[in-house]
Structures are given as structure tokens and as C-alpha cells.
Amino acid sequence: MPLKIYNTLSQEKENFQPINPDKVKMYVCGITPYDETHLGHGRAYVTFDIVRRYLEFSGFEVEYFQNVTDIDDKLIKKAQDGGTTVESIATSFMDSYKEVMEKLNVLPPKEYVKATDHIKEMIKWVEGLIAKGFAYEIDGDVYFEIDKFKDYGKLSKRKKEDLLSGARVAVDERKKSPLDFALWKAAKEGEPSWASPWGKGRPGWHIECSVMSTKYLGEQFDIHGGGRDLIFPHHENEIAQTEAETCKVPWVKYWLHNGFVNINKQKMSKSLGNFFTLRDIFKQFDPMVVRLFFLSTHYRSPIDFSDGDLKEHSVAFRRLIASVMKMNRCLEFVNEGEIDLSYLNQLREEFFCAMDDDFNTALALASLFSLLDFVDGVISKKQATIQLLSEAKKTVDKFCNVLGLNIAAKPEPDDVKKSREQRNIARSKKLFNEADEIRDRFSKKDIYFIDTPYTSGTSTSTTWFDPSL
């Protein structure tokens, strides 16, 4: 089946047809690096890592950029409170973000583009919007006049009159409409600022993404992504100012948005005290367990987080690693033989049909674990062949590569190998108490021996795994 993507703009699944048949241009809103990377960030960037990986697997060249909002009210306050600079805060937390993404096996974009590196381009854009009659200046501030953009609300499906009726009483009386948004903000004392035709100031939040995405990807491109919380006002405002400036409609062909992370059925927030950073979570759980947790729910659906959920996915990831190591070990012992790949082919088809259906990783994972069940059953019944295990292992590797699950085999430590061999000798001599003592001693260290029915002379196909490696 062709790849179908749910487009927030049309609110329908659409056949994916990029502007250039062989190349996909993709932009995802990045972080404001004023604090540690949290669960919500992880959900978003694992989501778009999956999109990028599957597009590349499907044969597309993917040109992917992500912005860094390195000038913002939150950054300024953090720097002022800490007696340091905005730049040092942004650099520190951006470095931390990159480390966390690497642990989650999230591939980096072609470039992280920083807002402060593009101030001149932003000023030029604002000048263009003023010249076209879409923006106006008041006391050094510049606002986009949404009444001049007739399609405002087309992404979020919100009507201007409804937005106006819900506007707060405390609005800036200088603006022509309470909904007009800032393109340029006049400088305040003690804040970073840049010279502009309207006096010293800094760009508004929304303008940076329009300017940088079009600079690197062109005036029209394929995919723009972010969390659901960005649909309005951020992405709505981006569309208005970009299509007003470039006169190219649609600016973006497909809009993708991931769902929220809830904590024990409540929205994650610092004020509720249920805010979790990924660094803290990694102290208890392997990053691949966290990634597996994100993949277990369709990216557009909300996902509920609890320690219990991660413990369940920790068991699932251990099972995945154990099955892979069991396959690798048994390949050294099994023989050639007739092979029926029909069920394997069925699981492959199910996996890729799931991924073609708007990147349904939850269903794709079901195919992966069905494959593990099948292989474990074949091994336990001593029905495995070289051909079957080889094909199964290649399929597992392919699935895990698409899903970004790192299952690379680790070298066996000398003490583990020595004890495994001692245990095999004890079992061959029917010294089961001694064999069990060795097994139990290592299981207390979270290192496990896995027995299979295959033998060759005095050797057995027992393998090991350490889920912490």
C-alpha cells in the first residue's frame, strides 16, 4: 500500500507525494534550551526520528532541519536569575539535549539552526511584511495584522470571531486587534537586542521558524512537524506570515503533530510537580526502554506515563535482546534444511503496512514481537534451520533499524564467558545444583544465561545477556 500520512491541515490521511519525487524536505520545531530535556521533548523528537527513518528506508533522500530558539523570554529570565548570559544558558542546555537525543538513538538533523544566527534575515522579512501591508509598527514593536490574511485559522480550524470572544481582557490597546502577534519586540533594559529600522529589539517567536525553514528548504517544502501544542498559535501564525510574505500556497504540504505526554492521567507540568527530565529517567531505565515506550502508542495519540509502564517496557526490551542473542547463538549449532517463510513474509507485510498507515509503530511492534514468539517456538521445538534463523535475524534487524531500536550485540565479558562455560560443563555432568548456583549468582548482577536445546559435542547453545549494556 502507498504511504499515507495524516495531515493536520486537511484533517485526513493523504497519500504521501513529496514535491520532488525522490527527496523529502522536512522541518521540525526544536527546543528553547532554558532547562533540561523532558519527556515531552523525547516523545516529539522520537516521533519525527521515526518519520525520517521510515522515509529514508522507503528510498527517499531526507533533508531535515531543526531550529533552536536561543533568544526567548524564558531564556532571558533564566540568565537574569542566575547572573549569567543567555548564550551560556542556551549552549549548556543545547549540549545536554544533544546528549539525551543520542542516548535515545535519535538521528541528528542536517543542521540545528539558531535564531540568533539569522537576525538580519528576520529583519528583512518583517520589512517585507510591512511593505506588503500585512504588518505595522508601534513604538518599536511590529505586529502582524491577522485581518489582512483571509485564511487565518485554516490549520487549527479556529474562527477569528471565536478567538476574539475568548481573548483576555488585558490586551495591548495599541494593537489593531487583540489577535495580532509580534514580529519584532522593542528592546527592554538589560535584555539582548539588535539594531533594526524600528530601533533596538529582538524577533518574535513565530518569525524565526518561517525565516529559517524557507532559507534552508525553499519557499515550499514537504513536512513541518511539532507537538500538538504548537498547532495554535505558533504554526497558525507561521502559515499566515509565510504565505503573506512569499505568496506561495500552500507553504507546507503536510503538517504532522504528535500527541501529549500525560503523567498518571494528568498533563505533565512543573506546577503540578509531575515534571520528569529524561536524564532522571535514564538513571532507572535504559534509553531504549523509553524509546520502546514512546513507540508503543500511535504518535498522534496522547500517551500516559508511569513507572509501571516503563517497567513493562523494560521487560519487553529484555525479551527482545534475549531473543536476538538466542538467535545469534543458535545459528552456530543448527543445520541447513527445508524452509517455509510464509509466516515470516506475512509478518513483514504486516509490519510495513502498519508503517505505511501513518507510521503506526504500535501495530509495527506487534509484528516484531509476533516474530520473536515464532522464532522462540521454533527454537524450543528444535525445528530451526540456518536459513530460517538467518532470515528471521535479518528481519528483526530491519524492523529494529526502522524503529531506531539499538540491539547491537555487545562483546561477552571474560568473566561471563568463563562462568557460562563452567556452567555448561556442570550441566553436561548433571551437576544441576552447581549450574543453578552459577546462574543465580549472575542473575543477581542482572546478567542472565539463556538455555536452548541445541548442542554440539560438549558445547551447548546457551547464551547470555546483560540488559544494562
N, C-alpha and C positions, 0 to 999 in steps of 0.2 A: 504494500500500500504506500502511497506517497506520504511524505512527512506533512503532518498537519499541526499548525500552531494556533493556540488561542490568542487572538488579537484583541487587546483591551479596547482599541479604537472601534472595532466593529462589533465587539462582544460576541464573536463567533470563532469557531475553529476554521482556519483557512488553509488551503494547500500552500505550502511554502514555495515561493518562487522569487528568489532574490533578483534585484535589479540587474546584476551581472550574473549570468547562469553559473559561473564557476567560482565566484568569490562572494563572501558574505562580509558586509561591513557592520560592525556591532559596537555600541557604546553603552556602558553601564555606569550609573551614578555611583561614585565612590564615597569614601568616608570623609567626615570632618574630623581630623585627628587631634581631638582635645582630651580623649580618655581612652582607656583600654578597649580592645575589640571584644564585643559581646556576642551573645547567641544570635541576636537578630542579624548582625553582620555575617556571621557564619552561614546562616540559612540563605541569605541573599547571594553571597558570592560562591557558595557551593552550587546553588541553582544555576547561575549563569556559567559556571565552570562545566556543568553537565551539558548545557546548551552548546557551548563552544566545542566540547569534546565530541559530542554526537554529530555536530555539523562537520567537523574535521574527519571523523570516522566515515561519514557519508560521502566524502570526496570533495568537500568544499575547502577552499582556502579561506581562513577566517582572519580578518583584520580587526582586532579588538583593542579598544582604548577604554581607560577608566580614569575619571578625574579625581583630583584631590582638592577639597575645599580648604585651602590653607590660610584663608582670611575669613573670619566669621565672628559674630558676637560672642559665641561660647569660647572660642579660642582667645579672644581679647580679654574676656573676664578671667579665664584660667591664668593667663600670663600676668595680669594685674594682681590677682590674688596671690600668685606665687613669686612675685617680684622678679619675673624673668621676661623673655621675649616671646612673641607669637611664633617666630621662626623656630626657636629651640623646642617649644612645646610640640609644634606640628612635626618637626623632624623626628623627635623621640617617639611619639605615638605612631607615626607612619612606619618607622623601622620595626616597632613591635607588631604592627598589623601585618607586615610582610612576613615576619617570622611565623605568626599564627597561621597565615594562609598557606605557607609552605608545609607546616605540620598537617594541615587538612588536605594536602595534596591538591591544592587549587593552583592551576597553571597561571603564571603572571600574564597580564595583558602585554600587548606590544609595547605600551608605554603608559606610565602613570603621569597624567598631565596636570600640572599645578596651576591653580588660578592665578597666583601672583606672577607667573611667567608670561601671562597673556593680558596684562592690564591695557597695553596700547591697543590691542585688537578689540577689547571690550569697549574702550572709549570710542573707537571708530564706529562700532555697531550702534552705540547709543546716539552718536551724531546722526547716523543714517536714519534711525527711527524718528528722531526729531524732524529731520528734513522731510520725511515722508508723511508727517502729520500724525504719527502713532504715539508720540511721547511729548512731554512738556516738562519744563524746568521751573522749580520754585525754590528760591533761597538756597541754591546749590544742590538741591535734590532733584533727581529726574525720575519721572513716573511714566509707566506705560498706561495709555488710556484704553481700557478694555472695550469701551463702547465703540471704538473705531474698528475693532476686529469682530466681524459679524459671526464668526464661527466659534467664539469663546464658549467653552463648556463642552465641546464635541468629544473630548476624551473622557471626562468624568461624568458626562450626561447630566450636568447641573445647569439649570437655567439662571440667567443673570438676575431675574426678579426674585427667585427663591434665595439666591445668595445675598441679595440686598436686604431682604426681610430678616435674614438671620445674622446680619452684620452687627457687631458690637456697637454700643452707644458711643464708647470712647474712640472715635475715629479722628484722623487728621483732617481738620476742617479745610486745610489748604487744597486738598485733592479734589479733582472734579467728581470723582466717585469713590466711595469707600473701598471699592474693589480694585482700584488702580494700584499697581505694585511697583516697587522701587527697582529701577535700573541702575541708579547711581545714588550713593548716600553721601551727603556733605560730611566733612571731617568733624569729629568731636575731639576735644582736647585730650591729648595723651594716647590717641589711637593711631595706628598706622594709616598713612594716607598717601595719595598720589596726585600730582598736578593734573588738572583737566580743564576744558573750556568753561566749566561751571564752578571752578575753584577746587581746592583740595578735597579729596574724598576717596571713597573706595566703591567697588562694584557691588550691586545687589547679588543675592544668592542665585537667582534664576538665570541671569545673563551669562554666567560663566560656562554652563553646560552647552548652551546654544553656540557660543563663540568657539569653544574648543572642539566640540564634536564636528562642526562644519569645517573647521580648519583642517582637521586630520582625516575626515571621512567624506567630505564634499557636502554640497547643499542638499542632497538627498541620499539617504542610506537605508539599510535594511532593518536593523533591530536596535531598539532603545529599551533598556531594561532598568528595573529597580524594584524596591519594595512597594506594596500596595499603598503605603502611607504617602508615597510620592506622586500618586496619580493627581491629587489635588492638594495644594495649588501648584506644586513645583512643575510637574510635567505639563499641566494645562497651560501654565504661563510660558514654559519653553516653546510650546507649539505656537502660541499667539505671537511672541516676539520674533520667532524664527521665520514663520511663514509671512509675517508682515515685512520683515527685512529682505528676504530672498525672493518672495513671490513664487516660491516653488511649493506646490501642494500635491500629495502630502509630503511633508518634510521627512517623516519616518514612515516606512511601510508597515512594520509590525511593532506593536508595543507589548512588552511582556512584563508582568508584575508577579512577584512571589508573595505568598501569604505571611501572616504574622506568626511570631512565636509567643505562645501563652505559657504561663507558669502556673501549674495546678489550676487550670481553667481561668486564670486571670491574666490580663495583658501585662507583659513584662514592663516594669517601670521602677526607676530609682526611688520614687516617692512611696511605693508600696513595699519597698525592701525586698523585692524578688528579682533583683538585677544580678545576672551572672556573667562574668567575663569568661572567655574561652580559656585563658591561661589558668584560671582557678579550676575549671572543669578538667583540663588536661592533667591536673595533679592527681585526679582519681581515675580518669578514663583515657584510654588510648584515643588519639585524634581520629583514627579510622572508625572507632565505635561511634563517635559524634557524627562523622560523615554518614555512616550507615543509618543512624537515627534520622538525619535530615532526609535521606533518600527513601525512607520507609513511608513517607506521605507525599502525595502529589504536590508539586511545588506551589500550585495556586491555592491549596487548602491551608487553613491555619493548622499549626502543629502544637501539641501540648507537651510541655517538658516537665519531667520529674526525674529524681534519682532512679526510681523504679524503671522508667522507660530506658534509661541508659544501661542499667544492669541487664535488662532483657536483651538489648542490642549487643552488649558485651559478650553474652553467651552465644549469640548468633555469629558474631565475628570470630570468636574462638572456634566455633564449629567450622566456619569457612576455612580458616587457616589449617585446622586439623585435617580436614578433608583434602586440601591441596597437598599437604605433606604426605598424607597417606597414599595419594595417587602417585606422587613422585617416587616414594619408596617401593610401592608395589610394582612399578614399571621395571624395576631391577630383577623381579622374580617371575613375572607372568610370561606365558608363551604366546606365540602367534596363533591365530585361529580365525574361524569364520566370524563375521561381524555383522550385526544388524544395527544400522544407525538411524532407523526410522524414528525412534523416540527422541534421540538426540537432535535430529533435524526438526522435529516438532517443537522442542523447547527453544531451539534457535529462532524459529519462525515466531513463536510467542513473544520472545524477548524483544525482537526488533519491531514487531507490530506494536508492542507496548511503547517503545521509544518513539516510534513514528506517530503515535497518538498523543501529541503534545507533551513529549518527554515524560511518560508515565513511569517513573522509576519504581513506584510501589509495585506495579504489576511486573516490571522487569526483574525486580528482586525475587519475586515469587518463582519466576522461571529459573533463576540462578539456584535457589535453594531446592527446587524440584530436581535439578540436575545433580546436586550433591546427594540428595536422597537416593536417586537412581544409582549413582556410582557406588555409594556406600553399600547398597544392597547387592550389587554385582560382586563387589569385593568379598563381602561376608559369605556369599554363596560359592566363592571360588570359581566364578564364571567370567572373570575379567580376562581380557586379551591385551596384547601390546597395542593393537590397532584401536581398540575401544578406549583404553585409558589415555592413549595419545590424543585421540580426537576429543575426548572429554576434557582433558587438561587444556588443550588449545582453546576450546570453547569457554571454559572458565576464565582463562586469561583474557580472552577477547571481551567477555562480559565485564570483567573487573576493570579492564582498561577504559571501556566506555563509561563506567560508573566512577572511575577515579579511585577505586579501592586498591590500596597498595598491599599486595600479597606476596611480594618478592621474598624468596627463600633466604633465610639467614644462615650463615655458617654455623655448624654444630660445635659448641664449645668442647674442648678436650675432655673436661671432667664429665660432661654429659655423655659423650661418645663412649668413654671408658666404662661408665656405670651402666649404660644401655647394653654394652656387650657383655658385661658381667651378669646382668640380669638375664640376658638371652641364654648364657651358659647355665645359669641356675635353673631356668625353666626347662632347658633340654634335659637336665638331670632330675627333673621333677622336684627340685628344691623350692617349692612354691612359697614357703614362708620367707625364705631369703629373697626371692624375686619380689614378693609383695613389700618387703621392708625397703628395698631399693626404690620401688615405685612410690611408696608413701613418703619417703624421705625427700624425694624431688617434688612431689605434688605440693608439699608444704612450702616450697620455694616458688610455686606457680609454674613449675615445669612438669610436663605430662608425657608419659610414654603411652603410645597407642599401638595395640597389638592387632595384627591381621593374620589370616590363616595361612599365608604363603611362607614356605621355607625352601632352602636350597642347601643341602648338606647340614652343616651345623649353624648356618646363618638363618635368621628369620627376618621377616619384613616389618618388624617392629620399628616404629619411628617415634619422633619426639616433637614437641613444640613448646615454645615459651611465648605466650601472648603479649608479653611486655616488650619483646624485641621489636 
